[in-house]
Amino acid sequence: MAITDWPADERPREKLLQRGAGSLSDAELLAIFLRTGVRGKSAVDLARDLLTQHKGLGNLLAADQPSFCQSHGLGSAKYAQLQAVLEMSRRHLRENLDRGGAITSPRQTRDYLQSRLCHYPHEVFACLFLDNRHRVIEYEELFRGTLDGASVHPREVVKRALYYNAAALILAHNHPSGVAEPSQADRAITAQLKSALALVEIRLLDHMIVGNGEVTSLAEQGEI
């Protein structure tokens, strides 16, 4: 049955307009993005198949172009559309940080870091460089690793912080496993970086671990 034949309050687009985007499932949101299905399948059916094939929305969003375009019903045009949507989302979150002046909303910071890091299939270590009023100067991804971890060099972090004339930093990295629980190695590198930055009078405010749908703050856990 085509989506147009469904009851109005069950159609993804109408449901979004009536109840808000948060009321939709991953498949329904993806169906709105796809707009149309394929022969014998509605957009929602196709979306469900894609989510099963890619083992979730996060993996689908993180897929490179060849992997994305191999899926039935997807192609280069859809890939370009998706990348544009993701980039608009990242820029919107960054603008919110910039407009907000000094960082006062941990939630805003979490959302931004999650949008930047959660879709990588490998570990990425990044820094938010801040001025003395805790306003964002720059976001930079410094180290990349494998599924097992990234080699983080304190000297390079300090060097970049001095380059930006930063007064404070927020560190962040993702766990490709999707679990945002900090490891002993995470705690150890946090302590090393805090000490190295203190030598040049730069404060480490937090280290955030980005998982699948969750972000853990070491500062909130009392470890900074």
C-alpha positions in Angstrom: 0.0 0.0 0.0 1.3 3.4 -0.9 1.9 5.9 1.9 -0.7 8.2 0.3 -3.3 5.5 1.0 -2.5 5.4 4.8 -4.6 7.3 7.3 -3.5 10.9 7.4 -2.3 10.7 11.0 0.0 7.7 10.2 1.8 9.3 7.3 5.3 10.4 8.4 5.1 13.9 7.0 1.7 14.7 8.4 2.7 13.1 11.7 5.7 15.3 11.9 3.7 18.4 11.3 1.1 17.5 13.8 3.2 16.0 16.6 6.7 17.2 16.0 9.8 15.4 14.6 10.5 13.8 18.0 7.4 11.6 17.6 8.8 9.9 14.5 10.8 6.6 14.4 14.2 6.5 12.7 12.4 4.7 9.7 9.8 7.5 9.5 12.4 10.3 9.6 14.4 8.5 6.9 11.3 8.0 4.8 10.7 11.7 4.7 14.3 12.2 3.6 14.0 9.5 0.9 10.6 11.0 -0.3 9.7 8.0 -2.5 10.1 4.2 -2.2 10.9 1.7 -4.9 8.7 -0.8 -6.9 6.8 -2.8 -4.4 8.0 -0.9 -1.3 6.8 2.4 0.3 9.4 4.9 1.5 8.9 3.6 5.0 9.5 0.0 4.0 12.6 1.0 2.1 13.8 3.0 5.1 13.4 0.0 7.4 15.3 -2.2 4.9 18.2 0.4 4.8 18.3 0.6 8.6 18.5 -3.2 8.9 21.2 -3.4 6.2 23.4 -0.7 7.8 22.6 -1.8 11.3 21.1 1.5 12.4 20.7 5.1 11.6 24.2 6.1 12.8 26.0 3.7 10.5 23.9 4.8 7.6 24.7 8.4 8.2 28.4 7.6 8.6 28.6 5.4 5.4 31.0 6.6 2.8 29.8 7.2 -0.7 30.5 3.8 -2.3 28.8 2.0 0.7 25.8 4.4 0.7 25.2 4.1 -3.0 25.3 0.3 -3.1 22.0 0.3 -1.2 18.9 -0.2 -3.3 17.1 3.1 -3.8 20.1 5.3 -3.0 22.5 7.0 -5.3 25.0 9.9 -5.6 22.2 12.5 -5.5 20.8 11.2 -2.2 24.3 11.0 -0.8 25.0 14.6 -1.7 21.6 15.6 -0.1 22.4 13.7 3.1 25.9 15.3 3.4 24.4 18.7 2.9 21.8 18.0 5.7 24.5 16.8 8.1 26.7 19.8 7.4 23.8 22.2 7.9 23.1 20.6 11.2 26.8 20.9 12.3 26.9 24.6 11.2 23.6 25.3 13.0 25.0 23.9 16.3 28.3 25.8 15.9 26.4 29.0 15.3 24.4 28.5 18.4 27.7 28.1 20.3 29.1 31.3 18.7 25.9 33.3 19.4 25.7 32.1 22.9 28.9 33.9 23.9 30.7 32.1 26.8 29.8 28.4 27.0 27.1 28.1 29.7 25.1 25.2 28.3 26.7 21.8 28.6 23.9 20.4 26.5 24.7 22.7 23.6 28.4 21.6 23.8 27.4 18.0 23.9 25.1 18.3 20.9 27.8 20.0 18.9 30.5 17.5 19.7 28.2 14.6 19.1 27.2 15.9 15.7 30.9 16.2 14.8 32.2 12.9 16.2 29.5 10.2 16.6 29.5 8.9 13.0 33.2 8.1 12.6 34.0 4.4 12.2 37.4 5.1 13.8 38.4 7.0 16.9 38.9 10.7 16.5 40.3 13.1 19.2 39.3 16.7 19.0 39.6 20.0 20.9 37.4 23.0 21.4 39.8 25.9 22.0 38.3 28.7 24.1 39.2 32.2 25.1 39.4 33.6 28.7 35.6 34.1 28.7 35.1 30.5 27.5 33.9 31.5 24.0 34.7 29.1 21.2 37.8 30.1 19.2 38.1 27.0 17.1 37.2 23.3 16.8 39.9 21.1 15.5 40.3 17.3 15.1 43.9 16.5 16.0 44.3 12.7 16.0 42.7 9.8 14.3 43.1 6.2 15.1 41.7 2.7 14.5 38.8 1.0 16.2 41.1 0.4 19.2 42.1 3.9 19.9 44.1 7.0 18.8 47.6 8.1 19.7 47.3 11.4 21.5 50.4 13.5 21.9 50.2 16.1 24.7 52.9 18.2 23.1 50.8 18.7 19.9 47.7 19.6 21.9 49.7 22.3 23.9 51.2 23.5 20.6 47.7 24.0 19.0 46.4 25.7 22.1 49.2 28.2 22.1 48.7 28.8 18.4 45.1 29.8 19.0 46.1 31.7 22.1 43.5 29.6 24.0 42.9 30.1 27.7 40.9 26.9 28.1 40.1 23.7 26.3 37.4 21.0 26.1 38.7 17.7 24.9 36.5 15.2 23.1 36.8 11.9 21.4 34.4 9.2 20.1 34.1 5.5 20.9 33.2 3.7 17.7 31.7 0.9 19.8 28.9 3.4 20.7 29.6 3.0 24.4 30.5 6.3 26.0 32.1 4.8 29.1 35.6 6.2 29.7 38.4 3.7 29.8 41.5 3.8 32.0 43.5 5.0 29.0 41.0 7.9 28.6 41.5 8.8 32.2 45.2 8.6 32.0 45.5 10.8 28.9 43.2 13.3 30.5 45.4 13.6 33.5 48.5 13.9 31.3 46.9 16.7 29.2 45.7 18.5 32.2 49.2 18.6 33.6 50.8 19.6 30.3 48.3 22.4 29.8 48.7 23.7 33.3 52.4 24.3 32.6 51.4 27.0 30.2 48.5 28.2 32.3 45.7 26.8 30.1 42.7 25.3 31.9 41.3 21.9 30.9 37.5 22.3 31.5 36.3 18.9 30.4 36.9 15.7 28.4 33.8 14.4 26.7 33.4 10.8 25.4 31.0 10.6 22.5 29.1 7.4 22.0 26.0 6.4 20.1 23.3 8.8 21.4 25.1 9.6 24.6 28.0 11.8 25.8 29.9 11.2 29.0 31.6 14.2 30.8 34.7 13.4 32.9 34.3 16.8 34.6 30.7 15.8 35.7 32.2 12.5 37.0 34.6 14.5 39.2 37.7 13.4 37.3 39.0 16.8 36.2 
